[in-house]
Amino acid sequence: MQIIREAAIAADYDIIVAGGGVAGVSAAVCASRMGKKVLLIEKTISLGGLATNGLINLFVPLCNGRGVQIIKGMADELLRLSVKDGYDTIPAPWKEGEPRNGEKTRYVTRFSAPIFTMALTEFVRRERVDILYDTLITAPIMEDRLCRGVVVENKTGCEIYHAKMVIDTTGDADVLFRAGVPTVQGQNYHTYLPFSANLETCRKAVEKQDISLLYGCMYTGGRASLYGEGQPEGKAARTGTTAKDVTEYVIENHLECLENLRKNGGNRFKRTVLALPSMPQFRTTRRIDGDYTLREKDAYKHFGDSIAAICDFDRRDYLYEVPYRTLVRTGFPNLITAGRCASGEGYAWDVLRVIPPAILTGQAAGAACAIAIDDHSDIGGIDVRKLQETLSRQNVAIHFDDSLVPEEEAQDVHAGAEGHL
């Protein structure tokens, strides 16, 4: 039996942003600040993506590990927003700005995920971005390789939204994939980290008068690291891009977490699980096969089409520039991506996908769409110099300073403590 469904045309926008993680938020706000009518579509009822729904509540370092801030722009703006109304763990030397004295403590902070979610809602609305919550994009509307808009499903029913430009910040390249843009499948290790607390963490929080000490990850599911350390023997890595894969991941981890709670939690009146991630804690699911793919060997390399200088979150000194070409694919005139969907290979994909670089690539995507509309240009053919000048005025460092490149190869190795991020 064929089911016929009618979809009403709901509205027209300059730009549709698919996915309300930090990359999507920054893309939407940047484009709106540049005078464009923007719709941000989010499948949950909370902004922030992995940073909030996924409980990965850590702004990884924005500095080079020697007291110099590398990542600026909207990444710094959103870091400050994340802790404005909640706790922070910003190291003392960075509390009042850049120390500039060879400081090895890195510019990093944890934040309250729920408070950041609410702050993002206020932020986006204040910047005149329209939001659709609890809305799933089911298909892009394609004419050859031009995307005319998207079909969505929500409580209203099936609707169509038209746009001149579409930014895929779903984290899984869902729109790009369904639009026929070449993509690359990633893999994800067995990781599941809920927030938990017990009377001991409560005691420490009260003793130190610091609510951040309340939270822990005592009762977990999978504990594999970013590099696969701790991956159960015989367990295959997950793609994260099929319903079966996601469902099996959730079931396995709920059961493992419950077993761990029963085995190690002790008296049930003395501990609890405060929050479960409301989305899979996958990091590298699917990305664009961009016009350029960033690689680990690109450290310390300058690019003429760089849209941001970034640092390595896990190692001091390592610096990268992000080519604009990592966000686009020639032949698709109004589709662009950012965040976890940017084109990176191996460890460079990890460097690109974490919160601060994701925000900067989102900011660049939003600005690029605004410029393309103003100049009547394809997204891949915009004046990159104009984009760089625009981002520079928005306090983004486009190129790193060569004086920050170490004379000898950096010695720091990958850190295990934060490897799961």
Protein Blocks (a to p, Z undefined) as FASTA:
>chain_A
ZZddddddfbdcfbdcehjafklmmmmmmmmmnopacddddfblcehijmlmnopacccd
fbehnopafbgcjllmmmmmmmmmmccfbdfklmnocfknopabdcdddddfklmmmmmm
mmmmmnopacdehiacfbdcdehjacfbdcdddfklpcddddfbdcdfehnommmmmnop
acdddddddddddddddfklmmmmmmnopaklmpccfbccdfbdfkopoiaghiacdekl
afklmmmmmmmmmmmmmmmmmmmnmpaklgccfbdcfbdcbfblbdcddfbdcdfklgoi
acfkbcbdcddfkbghiacdddfklmpcehiakbccehjlbccehjllmmmmmmklmmmm
mmmmmmmmmmmmmnopafklccfklmmmmmmmnopafbdcfklpcfbdcfbdcdfklmmZ
Z
